[in-house]
Amino acid sequence: MPLSPIREITDVEVEPLEPCLPIETRAAGMLNGHDLNFAGVETQHATHSIHPYVAAINPPLAASLISHYVPEGEVMLDPFCGGGGVLIEAILQGRQAIGCDINPLAVLMSQAKTTHLPSSRTLHTYRAIEDEAEKLARRISIDDVPELVRFWYRDDSLPPLRALQTVVCRIEDEAQRRLFQTVLSATARDVMLTYRGEIRLRKMQGADLERFHPNVFAAFRKRALSAIKSVGELPPESRADVFALDCRKLTKRQSCHTVITSPPYGDDKNGVGYFQFSRNMLFWIGVSLEEQKHQREAFLGCGVDARERSVSSETLRLTLAVIRERKMAHHREAVNFYLDYLDGLKQIASVAQERVIIVIGDRVLSRTRINNGHITTDFMRELGWGLEHYYTRQLLKKRIANLGGDGGGISLEHVMVFRRP
Ligand SMILES: C[S@@+](CC[C@H](N)C(=O)[O-])C[C@H]1O[C@@H](n2cnc3c(N)ncnc32)[C@H](O)[C@@H]1O
């Protein structure tokens, strides 16, 4: 089914963003002499391709920001670490990295992608998994796979997935277990009856469905061998500290020199549906649907309704007024999201000693463009931080769906460097 085009989007008029502190780099879109659009630059090096994640940061962008703003030996934090893109680039440059996310799939893959494991050990484990799971698949029961999960798979994919799940979760060595669970969850996406390159799950139809006959063990093997090679090539001492945490609960224990992060652009319902994207993959790594529901509540904007609080951001106030006229439910969801986002930024700013660097795109809700760059800058100024540098970049191929109607597509990213006063 073709996605509907976005029509009649309202742009709320705002003043252009100007850094308020003396700046070294004025050319929007250039950093260290690099064009931040990174057209044609390789993005799937090192461990980035072990597992896809939605709305992943552009790795060369993360690498440029780290080398320019985080001195060697310093600690860098990504409090919305997602698929681990920033953390990987940090360890490749010998920085200490800390990451957190509320999505257990994001935490798992970020850990796996930043942990060096010698290939001889992991290859040995892989052979044992393959051998045992192939035997087990012939007799395993799939009765307890929920209907909601089964719907997305061919019947003959379920026994091999169940067998791999059972064998992988028995691996004693924690680092190896995480690696193979990551590989299994990526495999579970490869064999899912969903269209690729889309963020919200949409089941294959007609001839597409007829033609799709994935082989679970072959898909797992391909992913496992490539993952084994890439984690084997990470710097041997490399490791990032990654944990499941709501960024609003960061403490001094997560203090860092600089934060580099790409926050969600909107709530999980109207923006990128991280939990819908992750649902089946989470199931195969042992997170029940009930647990997922609970974890999703910590997603910015998804918890209890915010109590009325005035918003200091002029851009946000003007934007919310337009949305309110169009749809009350969207207005309430946007208020919830931005108040949670402000709470998140407050906590993030409290643990950063030097800088907070935010990479974010705009979005569309109720046919109204929401300028996340301006809103973030207003929020950070409210917290006392000045905008030191401001860059923009064109999005050539970001994994953000054009969700049609209200979700909107994005073509520009704001890169904002805030400095502690
Ligand atoms: C834009 S993605 C980050 C992408 C990441 N930079 C990458 O390269 O993959 C935003 C992330 O924020 C996470 N998130 C949402 N609410 C959160 C919260 N309250 N605390 C921590 N993480 C949260 C989502 O689970 C999602 O993984």
The ligand as a MOL file (V3000), in Angstrom:
LIG
                    3D

  0  0  0     0  0            999 V3000
M  V30 BEGIN CTAB
M  V30 COUNTS 27 29 0 0 0
M  V30 BEGIN ATOM
M  V30 1 C 17.2700 8.3750 18.1080 0
M  V30 2 S 17.3880 6.9170 19.0830 0 CHG=1
M  V30 3 C 19.0740 6.8580 19.4180 0
M  V30 4 C 19.8130 6.3280 18.2290 0
M  V30 5 C 21.2840 6.1110 18.4870 0
M  V30 6 N 22.0090 7.3640 18.4950 0
M  V30 7 C 21.8880 5.1590 17.4500 0
M  V30 8 O 22.8830 5.5020 16.8090 0
M  V30 9 O 21.3330 4.0720 17.2630 0 CHG=-1
M  V30 10 C 16.6270 7.3800 20.5920 0
M  V30 11 C 16.6490 6.3250 21.7080 0
M  V30 12 O 16.1150 6.9160 22.8830 0
M  V30 13 C 15.6070 5.8650 23.6870 0
M  V30 14 N 14.7910 6.4320 24.7990 0
M  V30 15 C 13.5170 6.8870 24.7870 0
M  V30 16 N 13.1530 7.3450 25.9970 0
M  V30 17 C 14.2440 7.1740 26.8110 0
M  V30 18 C 14.5100 7.4670 28.1810 0
M  V30 19 N 13.5780 7.9850 28.9810 0
M  V30 20 N 15.7560 7.2110 28.6760 0
M  V30 21 C 16.7230 6.6430 27.8840 0
M  V30 22 N 16.5030 6.3160 26.5780 0
M  V30 23 C 15.2990 6.5900 26.0440 0
M  V30 24 C 14.8690 4.9850 22.6870 0
M  V30 25 O 14.6980 3.6660 23.1790 0
M  V30 26 C 15.8210 5.0640 21.4670 0
M  V30 27 O 16.6890 3.9550 21.4450 0
M  V30 END ATOM
M  V30 BEGIN BOND
M  V30 1 1 1 2
M  V30 2 1 2 3
M  V30 3 1 2 10
M  V30 4 1 3 4
M  V30 5 1 4 5
M  V30 6 1 5 6
M  V30 7 1 5 7
M  V30 8 2 7 8
M  V30 9 1 7 9
M  V30 10 1 10 11
M  V30 11 1 11 12
M  V30 12 1 11 26
M  V30 13 1 12 13
M  V30 14 1 13 14
M  V30 15 1 13 24
M  V30 16 1 14 15
M  V30 17 1 14 23
M  V30 18 2 15 16
M  V30 19 1 16 17
M  V30 20 1 17 18
M  V30 21 2 17 23
M  V30 22 1 18 19
M  V30 23 2 18 20
M  V30 24 1 20 21
M  V30 25 2 21 22
M  V30 26 1 22 23
M  V30 27 1 24 25
M  V30 28 1 24 26
M  V30 29 1 26 27
M  V30 END BOND
M  V30 END CTAB
M  END
